[in-house]
Amino acid sequence: MPAPLRTFTVTLWVACIAGAVVIAALSLGWVGWIPFVVAGIAGLGLGVPLGIWNARKIKRDDPAWPPVRQG
């Protein structure tokens, strides 16, 4: 069974935000474990609500939602 849209969008948002924060921190010379913790917190804090919002927006704006299940 494929993952729900919300799970996919939340995971994608969290990973993208955390990755961007890690890259920015390492580019600025901030090395150690703290940038990774900050990136994780920022990813979860921003990514979860944005991923849920994004999934709802996709469902709201798509006239063909919900998809027809074949089987």
Kinemage of the C-alpha trace (Angstrom):
@kinemage 1
@onewidth
@group {chain A} dominant
@subgroup {mainchain}
@vectorlist {calphas} color= white
{ca met a 1} P 0.000 0.000 0.000
{ca pro a 2} L 1.511 3.383 -0.935
{ca ala a 3} L 2.191 5.929 1.765
{ca pro a 4} L -0.453 8.628 2.281
{ca leu a 5} L 0.163 12.000 0.695
{ca arg a 6} L 0.554 13.677 4.094
{ca thr a 7} L 3.329 11.276 5.134
{ca phe a 8} L 5.186 11.893 1.894
{ca thr a 9} L 4.931 15.696 2.037
{ca val a 10} L 5.873 15.929 5.731
{ca thr a 11} L 8.915 13.707 5.206
{ca leu a 12} L 9.992 15.725 2.186
{ca trp a 13} L 9.598 19.094 3.946
{ca val a 14} L 11.443 17.949 7.093
{ca ala a 15} L 14.350 16.513 5.094
{ca cys a 16} L 14.672 19.576 2.855
{ca ile a 17} L 14.608 22.095 5.703
{ca ala a 18} L 17.010 20.104 7.877
{ca gly a 19} L 19.357 19.580 4.944
{ca ala a 20} L 19.367 23.258 4.063
{ca val a 21} L 20.133 24.222 7.668
{ca val a 22} L 23.005 21.704 7.870
{ca ile a 23} L 24.480 22.924 4.588
{ca ala a 24} L 24.205 26.562 5.674
{ca ala a 25} L 25.782 25.865 9.058
{ca leu a 26} L 28.672 23.872 7.620
{ca ser a 27} L 29.232 26.505 4.926
{ca leu a 28} L 29.564 29.138 7.631
{ca gly a 29} L 32.166 27.029 9.436
{ca trp a 30} L 29.915 25.922 12.285
{ca val a 31} L 31.191 22.369 12.788
{ca gly a 32} L 30.160 19.913 15.473
{ca trp a 33} L 27.062 18.136 16.689
{ca ile a 34} L 25.094 21.286 17.529
{ca pro a 35} L 24.301 22.244 13.889
{ca phe a 36} L 22.771 18.817 13.343
{ca val a 37} L 20.588 19.135 16.436
{ca val a 38} L 19.507 22.637 15.396
{ca ala a 39} L 18.774 21.357 11.884
{ca gly a 40} L 16.673 18.509 13.258
{ca ile a 41} L 14.687 20.819 15.490
{ca ala a 42} L 14.195 23.339 12.676
{ca gly a 43} L 13.206 20.568 10.268
{ca leu a 44} L 10.627 19.131 12.617
{ca gly a 45} L 9.374 22.493 13.831
{ca leu a 46} L 8.843 23.908 10.352
{ca gly a 47} L 8.515 20.785 8.220
{ca val a 48} L 5.615 19.086 9.976
{ca pro a 49} L 3.158 22.001 9.809
{ca leu a 50} L 4.269 22.940 6.287
{ca gly a 51} L 3.971 19.340 5.088
{ca ile a 52} L 0.457 19.027 6.512
{ca trp a 53} L -0.504 22.388 4.978
{ca asn a 54} L 0.936 21.316 1.618
{ca ala a 55} L -0.970 18.013 1.596
{ca arg a 56} L -4.231 19.793 2.439
{ca lys a 57} L -3.611 22.365 -0.296
{ca ile a 58} L -2.948 19.673 -2.883
{ca lys a 59} L -6.139 17.853 -1.911
{ca arg a 60} L -8.166 21.073 -1.859
{ca asp a 61} L -6.921 22.327 -5.244
{ca asp a 62} L -7.067 19.010 -7.131
{ca pro a 63} L -10.501 18.417 -8.695
{ca ala a 64} L -9.726 14.716 -9.148
{ca trp a 65} L -9.104 14.067 -5.452
{ca pro a 66} L -9.505 11.437 -4.021
{ca pro a 67} L -7.892 9.201 -6.613
{ca val a 68} L -9.904 6.248 -7.851
{ca arg a 69} L -8.566 2.982 -6.469
{ca gln a 70} L -8.200 0.143 -8.895
{ca gly a 71} L -8.137 -3.341 -7.662
